[in-house]
Amino acid sequence: MTPATTTSTATSAAAAAAARSLQKAASKSELAEAVASLRPYFKRAMMFSLVSALLVLAPTAYMLEVYDRVVTTRNHFTLAMLLGLVLGAYIVMEILEWARAQVMYGAGVALDAKLGDRVFNAMFTANLRRLPGGTQQTMNDFRTIRDFLYSPLVMAVMESPVSLVFTILVFAISPILGCVALAGAFVQVGIGVLNERATKPPLIAANRSSFAAQQYADGVLRNAQVIESMGMQRDIHKRWIEKQREFLGLQAVASERAGGYQAVTKFLQQTVSSGLMGVAALLLLHDMINGGSGMLIIASVLGGRILAPFVIIVGQWRGFIAARDSWTRVDALLTALPAKPEAMTLPAPKGSLQVESIVAAAPGSPLPILKGVAFGLLPGDVLAVIGPSASGKTTLARCLVGLWPSSGGKVRLDGVDVFAWDKSELGPHVGYLPQDVELFEGTMAENIARFGEVEMAKVQAAASAVGLHEFILALPQGYDSPVGRDGARLSGGQRQRVGLARALYGDPVFVVLDEPNSSLDDEGDAALASAIKELKGRGTTFVVITHRTSILGVVDKLLVLKDGQVQGFGPRDDVLAAMAKAAQQAQQAQQQRQQGGGAPRLMTTP
């Protein structure tokens, strides 16, 4: 292997370490395949980088030509021509730099178009299943990867092959100078390795601490009213400051270490450049240099350019570590939640529900909440689910609409597994009102219409069904009135009615309501009962989870849950009668025990 080849290998290996590490970390993954599809962008940017890096030598060539051709001949025309050439080289170099930046920015846009929706859907699914990656941090990680494509570090990696040309030129001037440049390259590689080892642990810890502080701040903002009303702000702020200081401290450690290595790298670059000139001068004195005295300057300039990519890479190493960590998290999420294959389009459901002995737990928890729950409903049935707190009612609601999976059994709507059914296809036929009603920033009409195409006739019908139409018309902007962030402009009862209207929008065939009347007054209760009765007549199947008896007048069947198990199921009157009988028997048994045991006596010690 020739010295030039050795130098090229060392230079290219160190300069491309970041790219190879990223590629290796995600080999054959969905994310890696998406990045690999951007090869045309990389090739064009690489071509621009190579030409632009070679043009960096234009100032040196101009200086030598001026000394050689202008100073000795005093020819003004030659000076003008040289000046025009070097200015043209500058213009071409800047155009290539701009073109390269645009190409790599286009690569980032292409990656976003190819994978952005996929990452968002995976994040959304992870949040539903309470898996790692179900937060805004995932989108931040994806943005970090996208921005890394046109970062200075990647640009430096693309310029690294030019170091081969510079190394060959230095060896052509003198093998001794080539060895000096090669030694400098190896030292720079070592500095890069040490920089990685020194900055990686504090940077990883700082990123985790920053994420924790951000989550804590988000929680504080969500509960601002509670914090303010009970005077908790000072103590809450104190705890947030502690988390923030932890993050800043770790970041400072990483910055100090990275800054130190960057300073050493720049010092080495200057030293090698000046050292090459000194060694070249010594060689010139002994007639051991090719090309004459002008090679002193050329050797110095080329030696500095050989190490230039290393200086940028070491200086930008924190960006590489951040991109690598982001890659790891996004890749793990996409691997854990693979893209769903395109399923065959299914006919619209009719509302026949079959719950087949389902066993379900909260995502990520091994403890079952539902234990063999089974029942069935026909289209147009209205079922009320009752039971004490923590009996599994909300878990049942989430399983019925396919939000949570079951570890045993199935929930089937018209014979099809609800959890596996494509929600974009099933969703328009299903209505769901969770316990905690969430509205989204937008207008009344947009929230009721589920942020799809607003069909005012359907919007007004849904609003009228829950007694909301007159209230909305009284607003200054009517149905175009904004609800505010999280529905902040509405009262609790009004938000619940908007949520009800959203659940009933478009006459769905299957509706699950979790505590739909918890914030309603008597008028709202009556409107809810009337809406259920009207849609029941059209064949809509309802499952209503409630603690209040006001809704029982419109239900057909009753399901009693306790400790995740069915304690009773059947026609409403039969179940109520059985419950009353069981309660009466329990009371009689209690009375008999009290009568048989006599009055309670105090235990005394002998």
C-alpha positions as CSV (number, residue, x, y, z in Angstrom):
1,M,0.0,0.0,0.0
2,T,1.5,3.4,-1.0
3,P,1.8,6.2,1.5
4,A,-0.8,8.2,-0.4
5,T,-3.2,5.4,-0.2
6,T,-2.5,5.0,3.6
7,T,-3.2,8.7,4.1
8,S,-6.4,8.5,2.1
9,T,-7.6,5.5,4.1
10,A,-7.0,7.2,7.5
11,T,-8.5,10.5,6.4
12,S,-11.6,9.0,4.8
13,A,-12.2,6.5,7.6
14,A,-12.1,9.3,10.2
15,A,-14.2,11.7,8.2
16,A,-16.8,9.2,7.4
17,A,-17.0,7.7,11.0
18,A,-20.3,9.5,11.7
19,A,-22.0,8.4,8.5
20,R,-20.9,4.7,8.9
21,S,-21.9,4.6,12.6
22,L,-25.4,5.9,11.8
23,Q,-25.8,3.4,8.9
24,K,-24.5,0.5,11.0
25,A,-26.7,1.3,13.9
26,A,-29.8,1.0,11.8
27,S,-28.9,-1.6,9.2
28,K,-31.8,-3.0,7.2
29,S,-34.3,-0.9,9.3
30,E,-37.1,1.1,7.9
31,L,-35.4,4.3,8.8
32,A,-32.2,3.2,7.1
33,E,-34.0,2.2,3.9
34,A,-35.7,5.6,3.8
35,V,-32.3,7.3,4.1
36,A,-30.8,4.9,1.5
37,S,-33.4,6.0,-0.9
38,L,-31.9,9.5,-0.8
39,R,-28.7,8.3,-2.6
40,P,-29.3,10.5,-5.7
41,Y,-29.3,13.6,-3.4
42,F,-26.1,12.4,-1.7
43,K,-24.4,11.8,-5.1
44,R,-25.2,15.2,-6.4
45,A,-24.1,16.9,-3.2
46,M,-20.9,14.9,-3.2
47,M,-20.1,16.0,-6.7
48,F,-20.6,19.6,-5.8
49,S,-18.5,19.1,-2.7
50,L,-15.6,17.7,-4.5
51,V,-15.4,20.5,-7.1
52,S,-15.9,23.1,-4.4
53,A,-13.2,21.7,-2.2
54,L,-10.7,21.7,-5.1
55,L,-11.5,25.3,-5.9
56,V,-10.4,26.2,-2.3
57,L,-6.9,26.1,-3.8
58,A,-7.7,29.0,-6.1
59,P,-6.3,31.7,-3.8
60,T,-3.0,29.8,-3.4
61,A,-2.7,29.3,-7.1
62,Y,-3.5,33.0,-7.7
63,M,-0.9,34.1,-5.2
64,L,1.8,31.9,-6.8
65,E,1.0,33.0,-10.3
66,V,1.0,36.7,-9.4
67,Y,4.5,36.3,-7.8
68,D,5.7,34.2,-10.8
69,R,4.1,36.0,-13.8
70,V,3.2,39.5,-12.7
71,V,5.8,40.6,-10.3
72,T,8.7,39.5,-12.5
73,T,7.2,40.6,-15.9
74,R,5.1,43.7,-14.6
75,N,2.4,42.7,-17.1
76,H,-0.9,44.4,-16.4
77,F,-2.9,42.2,-18.8
78,T,-1.6,39.0,-17.0
79,L,-2.7,40.5,-13.7
80,A,-6.1,41.3,-15.0
81,M,-6.6,37.8,-16.5
82,L,-5.4,36.1,-13.2
83,L,-7.7,38.3,-11.2
84,G,-10.7,37.5,-13.5
85,L,-9.9,33.8,-13.2
86,V,-9.7,33.8,-9.4
87,L,-12.9,35.8,-9.1
88,G,-14.6,33.3,-11.4
89,A,-13.4,30.5,-9.2
90,Y,-14.8,32.3,-6.2
91,I,-18.2,32.7,-7.9
92,V,-18.3,29.1,-9.0
93,M,-17.3,27.9,-5.5
94,E,-20.1,29.9,-3.8
95,I,-22.7,28.7,-6.3
96,L,-21.6,25.1,-5.7
97,E,-21.8,25.7,-1.9
98,W,-25.3,27.1,-2.3
99,A,-26.4,24.3,-4.7
100,R,-25.0,21.6,-2.3
101,A,-26.9,23.1,0.6
102,Q,-30.1,23.2,-1.5
103,V,-29.7,19.6,-2.5
104,M,-29.2,18.4,1.0
105,Y,-32.1,20.5,2.2
106,G,-34.1,18.8,-0.5
107,A,-33.0,15.5,0.9
108,G,-34.3,16.5,4.3
109,V,-37.6,17.4,2.7
110,A,-37.8,14.1,0.8
111,L,-37.1,12.2,4.0
112,D,-39.9,14.1,5.7
113,A,-42.3,13.4,2.9
114,K,-41.3,9.7,2.8
115,L,-41.4,9.0,6.6
116,G,-43.0,12.0,8.4
117,D,-46.5,10.5,8.4
118,R,-45.2,7.1,9.4
119,V,-43.3,8.5,12.4
120,F,-46.3,10.6,13.5
121,N,-48.6,7.6,13.3
122,A,-46.2,5.4,15.2
123,M,-45.9,8.1,17.9
124,F,-49.7,8.3,18.0
125,T,-50.0,4.5,18.3
126,A,-47.3,4.4,21.0
127,N,-49.2,7.0,23.0
128,L,-52.4,5.0,22.8
129,R,-50.6,1.9,24.0
130,R,-48.5,3.7,26.5
131,L,-45.3,2.6,24.9
132,P,-41.9,4.4,24.8
133,G,-41.9,7.0,22.1
134,G,-45.5,8.1,22.4
135,T,-44.5,11.8,23.1
136,Q,-43.6,14.9,21.2
137,Q,-40.0,13.9,21.7
138,T,-40.3,11.4,18.8
139,M,-41.1,14.2,16.3
140,N,-38.2,16.2,17.8
141,D,-35.9,13.2,17.2
142,F,-37.1,12.9,13.6
143,R,-36.5,16.6,13.0
144,T,-33.0,16.2,14.5
145,I,-32.3,13.4,12.0
146,R,-33.7,15.4,9.1
147,D,-31.7,18.5,10.0
148,F,-28.5,16.4,10.4
149,L,-28.6,15.6,6.7
150,Y,-27.5,19.2,5.8
151,S,-25.4,19.8,8.9
152,P,-21.7,21.0,8.6
153,L,-20.6,17.6,9.8
154,V,-22.2,15.8,6.8
155,M,-20.8,18.5,4.5
156,A,-17.3,17.8,5.9
157,V,-17.7,14.1,5.4
158,M,-18.5,14.8,1.7
159,E,-15.4,16.9,1.3
160,S,-13.1,14.3,2.9
161,P,-12.3,12.4,-0.4
162,V,-10.5,15.6,-1.6
163,S,-8.0,14.9,1.2
164,L,-6.8,12.1,-1.0
165,V,-5.9,14.5,-3.8
166,F,-4.2,16.8,-1.4
167,T,-2.3,13.9,0.2
168,I,-1.0,12.7,-3.2
169,L,0.1,16.2,-4.0
170,V,2.0,16.5,-0.7
171,F,3.7,13.1,-1.3
172,A,4.6,14.3,-4.8
173,I,6.3,17.3,-3.3
174,S,8.2,15.2,-0.8
175,P,7.5,11.8,0.8
176,I,8.8,13.2,4.1
177,L,6.2,16.0,4.0
178,G,3.6,13.3,3.2
179,C,4.5,11.3,6.3
180,V,4.3,14.5,8.4
181,A,0.8,15.2,7.1
182,L,-0.2,11.5,7.6
183,A,1.0,11.6,11.2
184,G,-1.2,14.7,11.7
185,A,-4.1,12.9,10.3
186,F,-3.7,9.9,12.6
187,V,-3.5,12.3,15.6
188,Q,-6.7,14.0,14.5
189,V,-8.4,10.6,14.3
190,G,-7.2,9.9,17.9
191,I,-8.6,13.2,19.1
192,G,-11.9,12.4,17.5
193,V,-12.1,9.0,19.3
194,L,-11.2,10.7,22.6
195,N,-13.8,13.4,22.0
196,E,-16.5,10.7,21.4
197,R,-15.6,8.8,24.6
198,A,-15.5,12.0,26.7
199,T,-18.6,13.7,25.5
200,K,-21.0,10.8,24.9
201,P,-22.0,10.0,28.5
202,P,-22.8,13.6,29.7
203,L,-24.6,14.4,26.4
204,I,-26.8,11.3,26.7
205,A,-27.5,12.2,30.3
206,A,-28.2,15.8,29.4
207,N,-30.7,14.8,26.7
208,R,-32.6,12.6,29.1
209,S,-32.6,15.3,31.8
210,S,-33.8,17.9,29.2
211,F,-36.6,15.6,28.2
212,A,-37.6,15.0,31.8
213,A,-37.6,18.8,32.5
214,Q,-39.7,19.4,29.4
215,Q,-42.3,16.8,30.5
216,Y,-42.4,18.2,34.0
217,A,-43.0,21.7,32.5
218,D,-45.8,20.4,30.3
219,G,-47.5,18.8,33.3
220,V,-47.2,22.1,35.2
221,L,-48.9,24.1,32.4
222,R,-51.7,21.5,32.2
223,N,-52.4,21.9,35.9
224,A,-51.8,25.7,36.1
225,Q,-55.2,26.4,37.7
226,V,-54.7,23.8,40.5
227,I,-51.1,25.1,41.2
228,E,-52.3,28.8,41.3
229,S,-55.4,28.2,43.4
230,M,-53.5,26.3,46.2
231,G,-50.3,28.4,46.2
232,M,-48.1,25.6,44.9
233,Q,-46.2,27.7,42.3
234,R,-43.2,28.4,44.4
235,D,-42.5,24.8,45.3
236,I,-43.3,23.6,41.8
237,H,-41.0,26.2,40.3
238,K,-38.3,25.1,42.7
239,R,-38.5,21.5,41.6
240,W,-38.4,22.6,37.9
241,I,-35.4,24.7,38.5
242,E,-33.6,21.7,40.1
243,K,-34.3,19.6,36.9
244,Q,-33.3,22.5,34.7
245,R,-30.0,22.9,36.6
246,E,-29.3,19.2,36.3
247,F,-29.7,19.4,32.6
248,L,-27.6,22.6,32.2
249,G,-24.9,21.1,34.4
250,L,-24.6,18.0,32.3
251,Q,-24.7,20.1,29.1
252,A,-21.9,22.3,30.5
253,V,-19.7,19.3,31.2
254,A,-20.2,18.1,27.6
255,S,-19.6,21.5,26.2
256,E,-16.4,22.0,28.2
257,R,-15.0,18.7,27.0
258,A,-16.0,19.2,23.4
259,G,-14.6,22.7,23.4
260,G,-11.3,21.5,24.8
261,Y,-10.9,18.9,22.0
262,Q,-12.0,21.4,19.4
263,A,-9.3,23.8,20.6
264,V,-6.7,21.0,20.4
265,T,-7.9,20.1,16.9
266,K,-7.5,23.7,15.7
267,F,-4.1,24.0,17.3
268,L,-3.0,20.8,15.7
269,Q,-4.2,22.0,12.3
270,Q,-2.2,25.2,12.6
271,T,0.8,23.4,13.9
272,V,0.8,20.8,11.1
273,S,0.4,23.6,8.5
274,S,3.3,25.6,9.9
275,G,5.3,22.5,10.6
276,L,5.0,21.4,7.0
277,M,6.3,24.8,5.9
278,G,9.2,24.5,8.2
279,V,10.1,21.0,7.2
280,A,9.7,22.0,3.5
281,A,12.2,24.8,4.1
282,L,14.6,22.4,5.7
283,L,14.2,20.0,2.8
284,L,14.7,22.9,0.3
285,L,18.0,23.8,1.9
286,H,19.2,20.2,1.2
287,D,17.7,20.1,-2.3
288,M,15.2,17.3,-1.2
289,I,12.0,19.0,-2.4
290,N,10.3,18.8,-5.8
291,G,9.0,21.9,-7.5
292,G,11.2,24.7,-6.2
293,S,10.7,27.3,-3.4
294,G,7.0,27.8,-4.2
295,M,6.3,24.4,-2.8
296,L,6.9,25.8,0.7
297,I,3.6,27.6,0.6
298,I,1.8,24.8,-1.3
299,A,2.8,22.2,1.2
300,S,1.7,24.3,4.1
301,V,-1.7,25.0,2.5
302,L,-2.3,21.4,1.4
303,G,-1.4,20.1,4.8
304,G,-4.0,22.4,6.4
305,R,-6.6,21.4,3.9
306,I,-6.0,17.7,4.6
307,L,-7.0,18.2,8.2
308,A,-9.8,20.7,7.6
309,P,-12.6,18.0,7.5
310,F,-11.4,16.7,10.9
311,V,-11.6,20.1,12.5
312,I,-15.2,20.4,11.4
313,I,-16.1,16.9,12.4
314,V,-14.6,17.2,15.9
315,G,-16.2,20.6,16.3
316,Q,-19.6,19.3,15.3
317,W,-19.4,16.0,17.2
318,R,-22.2,16.9,19.6
319,G,-24.5,17.1,16.7
320,F,-23.6,13.7,15.6
321,I,-24.2,12.2,19.0
322,A,-27.6,13.9,19.2
323,A,-28.5,12.6,15.7
324,R,-27.3,9.1,16.6
325,D,-29.4,9.0,19.8
326,S,-32.4,10.3,18.0
327,W,-31.9,7.7,15.3
328,T,-31.8,5.0,17.9
329,R,-35.0,6.1,19.5
330,V,-36.9,6.6,16.2
331,D,-35.6,3.3,14.8
332,A,-36.6,1.4,17.9
333,L,-40.1,2.9,17.7
334,L,-40.6,2.1,14.1
335,T,-39.3,-1.5,14.7
336,A,-41.6,-2.0,17.6
337,L,-44.6,-0.7,15.7
338,P,-44.2,-1.8,12.1
339,A,-46.4,-0.3,9.4
340,K,-49.7,-2.0,9.0
341,P,-50.2,-3.7,5.7
342,E,-53.0,-2.5,3.5
343,A,-56.1,-4.4,4.5
344,M,-59.0,-5.3,2.3
345,T,-61.8,-2.8,2.4
346,L,-64.6,-4.0,4.6
347,P,-68.3,-3.3,4.3
348,A,-69.8,-0.7,6.7
349,P,-70.8,-2.3,10.0
350,K,-74.4,-2.8,11.1
351,G,-73.8,-2.6,14.8
352,S,-73.8,-6.2,15.9
353,L,-71.3,-6.5,18.8
354,Q,-69.8,-9.7,20.3
355,V,-67.4,-9.6,23.2
356,E,-65.7,-12.9,23.5
357,S,-64.3,-13.5,27.0
358,I,-61.8,-10.7,26.7
359,V,-58.8,-10.4,29.1
360,A,-57.2,-7.0,29.0
361,A,-54.7,-5.0,30.9
362,A,-53.4,-1.5,30.6
363,P,-50.7,-1.3,27.9
364,G,-47.3,-2.2,29.5
365,S,-48.8,-3.7,32.6
366,P,-49.0,-7.5,33.2
367,L,-51.9,-7.2,35.6
368,P,-55.3,-7.9,33.9
369,I,-58.1,-5.5,34.6
370,L,-60.8,-7.3,32.6
371,K,-61.0,-11.1,33.3
372,G,-63.1,-13.0,30.9
373,V,-65.8,-10.4,30.1
374,A,-68.3,-11.7,27.6
375,F,-71.6,-10.5,26.2
376,G,-73.4,-9.7,22.9
377,L,-75.5,-6.9,21.5
378,L,-77.8,-6.7,18.5
379,P,-78.1,-3.5,16.3
380,G,-80.3,-1.0,18.1
381,D,-79.5,-2.4,21.6
382,V,-78.7,0.1,24.4
383,L,-76.5,-1.3,27.1
384,A,-75.6,0.4,30.4
385,V,-72.5,-0.7,32.2
386,I,-72.4,-0.1,35.9
387,G,-70.2,-1.1,38.8
388,P,-68.0,0.3,41.5
389,S,-64.9,2.4,40.8
390,A,-61.9,0.5,39.5
391,S,-64.1,-2.4,38.2
392,G,-62.8,-2.1,34.7
393,K,-65.5,0.0,33.0
394,T,-63.2,2.5,31.3
395,T,-60.9,-0.3,30.2
396,L,-63.9,-2.1,28.7
397,A,-64.8,1.1,26.8
398,R,-61.3,1.4,25.4
399,C,-61.3,-2.2,24.3
400,L,-64.8,-1.8,22.6
401,V,-63.6,0.9,20.3
402,G,-60.2,-0.8,19.6
403,L,-57.9,1.6,21.6
404,W,-56.5,-1.1,23.8
405,P,-55.7,-4.6,22.8
406,S,-56.8,-7.7,24.6
407,S,-54.5,-10.4,25.7
408,G,-57.2,-13.0,25.4
409,G,-60.5,-13.0,23.6
410,K,-61.8,-10.6,20.9
411,V,-64.1,-7.7,20.6
412,R,-65.9,-8.1,17.2
413,L,-68.2,-5.7,15.4
414,D,-70.2,-7.5,12.7
415,G,-67.7,-10.4,13.2
416,V,-64.6,-8.3,12.6
417,D,-61.9,-7.7,15.2
418,V,-62.3,-4.1,16.2
419,F,-58.7,-3.7,17.3
420,A,-57.4,-4.8,13.9
421,W,-59.9,-2.8,11.9
422,D,-58.4,0.2,10.1
423,K,-59.6,3.1,12.2
424,S,-59.7,5.5,9.2
425,E,-62.2,3.1,7.7
426,L,-64.1,2.2,10.8
427,G,-64.0,5.6,12.5
428,P,-66.9,7.3,10.7
429,H,-69.2,4.5,11.8
430,V,-68.2,4.7,15.5
431,G,-68.8,7.3,18.2
432,Y,-66.8,7.6,21.3
433,L,-66.9,9.9,24.3
434,P,-64.1,9.3,26.9
435,Q,-64.3,10.3,30.5
436,D,-62.0,13.3,30.0
437,V,-63.4,15.2,27.1
438,E,-60.6,16.7,24.9
439,L,-61.5,19.4,22.4
440,F,-59.0,20.7,19.9
441,E,-58.2,24.3,18.9
442,G,-60.7,25.1,16.1
443,T,-64.3,26.1,15.6
444,M,-67.4,24.5,17.1
445,A,-68.3,23.1,13.7
446,E,-64.8,21.7,13.1
447,N,-64.8,19.9,16.5
448,I,-68.2,18.4,16.0
449,A,-67.3,17.3,12.4
450,R,-64.2,15.6,13.7
451,F,-62.0,18.0,11.7
452,G,-63.1,16.4,8.5
453,E,-65.2,18.0,5.8
454,V,-67.8,20.1,7.6
455,E,-71.3,19.2,6.5
456,M,-73.4,21.8,8.3
457,A,-76.6,19.7,8.1
458,K,-74.9,16.9,9.9
459,V,-73.2,19.2,12.4
460,Q,-76.4,21.0,13.2
461,A,-78.3,17.7,13.6
462,A,-75.6,16.4,16.0
463,A,-75.7,19.6,18.0
464,S,-79.5,19.6,18.1
465,A,-79.6,16.1,19.3
466,V,-77.7,17.0,22.5
467,G,-79.4,20.3,23.0
468,L,-76.4,22.4,21.9
469,H,-77.8,24.1,18.8
470,E,-79.5,27.1,20.5
471,F,-76.4,27.8,22.6
472,I,-74.1,27.8,19.5
473,L,-76.4,30.1,17.5
474,A,-76.3,32.6,20.4
475,L,-72.5,32.9,20.1
476,P,-71.2,35.9,18.1
477,Q,-69.8,33.7,15.4
478,G,-72.2,30.8,15.7
479,Y,-70.8,27.5,14.5
480,D,-67.6,29.3,13.5
481,S,-66.9,30.3,17.1
482,P,-63.5,29.1,18.3
483,V,-63.5,26.8,21.3
484,G,-60.0,27.9,22.4
485,R,-57.1,25.7,23.3
486,D,-58.4,22.4,24.9
487,G,-61.9,24.0,24.8
488,A,-60.9,26.6,27.4
489,R,-63.6,29.0,26.3
490,L,-66.4,26.5,27.3
491,S,-67.6,25.3,30.7
492,G,-67.3,21.6,31.7
493,G,-70.9,20.8,30.7
494,Q,-70.6,22.6,27.4
495,R,-67.4,20.7,26.5
496,Q,-69.1,17.5,27.3
497,R,-72.0,18.4,25.1
498,V,-69.7,19.2,22.2
499,G,-67.9,15.9,22.8
500,L,-71.3,14.2,22.7
501,A,-72.2,15.9,19.5
502,R,-68.9,14.8,18.0
503,A,-69.6,11.2,19.0
504,L,-73.0,11.3,17.4
505,Y,-71.9,13.1,14.3
506,G,-72.9,11.3,11.1
507,D,-75.3,8.9,12.7
508,P,-72.7,6.2,13.7
509,V,-73.9,2.6,14.1
510,F,-71.9,1.9,17.3
511,V,-71.5,4.4,20.1
512,V,-69.6,4.0,23.4
513,L,-70.1,6.7,26.0
514,D,-68.0,6.7,29.1
515,E,-69.7,8.8,31.9
516,P,-71.5,11.0,29.3
517,N,-73.6,12.8,31.9
518,S,-71.0,13.4,34.6
519,S,-71.0,17.2,33.9
520,L,-74.6,17.6,32.6
521,D,-77.5,19.2,34.3
522,D,-81.0,17.9,34.3
523,E,-81.7,19.5,30.9
524,G,-78.5,17.9,29.5
525,D,-79.5,14.6,30.9
526,A,-82.9,14.8,29.2
527,A,-81.2,15.8,25.9
528,L,-78.8,12.8,26.1
529,A,-81.6,10.4,26.8
530,S,-83.6,11.8,23.9
531,A,-80.6,11.5,21.6
532,I,-80.0,7.9,22.5
533,K,-83.7,7.0,22.1
534,E,-83.8,8.7,18.6
535,L,-80.6,7.0,17.3
536,K,-81.7,3.7,18.8
537,G,-84.7,3.9,16.6
538,R,-82.4,4.2,13.6
539,G,-80.5,1.0,14.6
540,T,-77.5,2.5,16.5
541,T,-76.0,0.3,19.2
542,F,-75.1,2.0,22.4
543,V,-72.8,1.1,25.3
544,V,-73.2,3.7,28.1
545,I,-71.0,3.6,31.1
546,T,-72.5,5.5,34.0
547,H,-72.8,5.9,37.7
548,R,-76.0,7.9,37.4
549,T,-79.4,6.2,37.2
550,S,-81.1,8.9,35.1
551,I,-80.0,7.2,31.9
552,L,-81.4,3.8,32.8
553,G,-84.8,4.6,31.5
554,V,-83.7,4.4,27.9
555,V,-81.5,1.2,28.1
556,D,-82.5,-2.3,27.1
557,K,-79.8,-4.3,28.9
558,L,-77.6,-4.0,31.9
559,L,-74.0,-5.2,32.5
560,V,-72.7,-5.2,36.1
561,L,-68.9,-5.3,36.5
562,K,-66.9,-5.9,39.7
563,D,-63.2,-6.5,39.9
564,G,-63.0,-6.9,36.1
565,Q,-65.6,-9.7,36.0
566,V,-69.3,-9.8,34.9
567,Q,-71.6,-10.0,37.9
568,G,-74.7,-9.8,35.9
569,F,-75.9,-9.3,32.3
570,G,-79.3,-9.3,30.7
571,P,-82.4,-7.3,30.2
572,R,-82.4,-4.2,32.4
573,D,-85.4,-5.1,34.5
574,D,-84.2,-8.6,35.1
575,V,-80.8,-7.5,36.2
576,L,-82.2,-4.8,38.5
577,A,-84.5,-7.3,40.1
578,A,-81.7,-9.7,40.6
579,M,-79.6,-7.0,42.2
580,A,-82.4,-5.9,44.4
581,K,-83.0,-9.5,45.5
582,A,-79.3,-10.1,46.2
583,A,-79.1,-6.9,48.2
584,Q,-82.2,-7.9,50.2
585,Q,-80.8,-11.4,50.9
586,A,-77.5,-9.8,52.0
587,Q,-79.3,-7.5,54.3
588,Q,-81.3,-10.3,55.8
589,A,-78.2,-12.4,56.3
590,Q,-76.5,-9.5,58.0
591,Q,-79.5,-9.0,60.4
592,Q,-79.5,-12.7,61.2
593,R,-75.9,-12.6,62.1
594,Q,-76.4,-9.7,64.3
595,Q,-79.4,-11.3,66.0
596,G,-77.7,-14.6,66.5
597,G,-74.5,-13.1,67.9
598,G,-76.3,-10.7,70.3
599,A,-75.0,-7.4,71.2
600,P,-71.3,-7.0,70.6
601,R,-69.1,-7.4,73.7
602,L,-65.9,-5.8,74.6
603,M,-63.0,-8.2,75.0
604,T,-61.3,-8.0,78.3
605,T,-58.1,-9.6,79.5
606,P,-58.3,-12.0,82.4
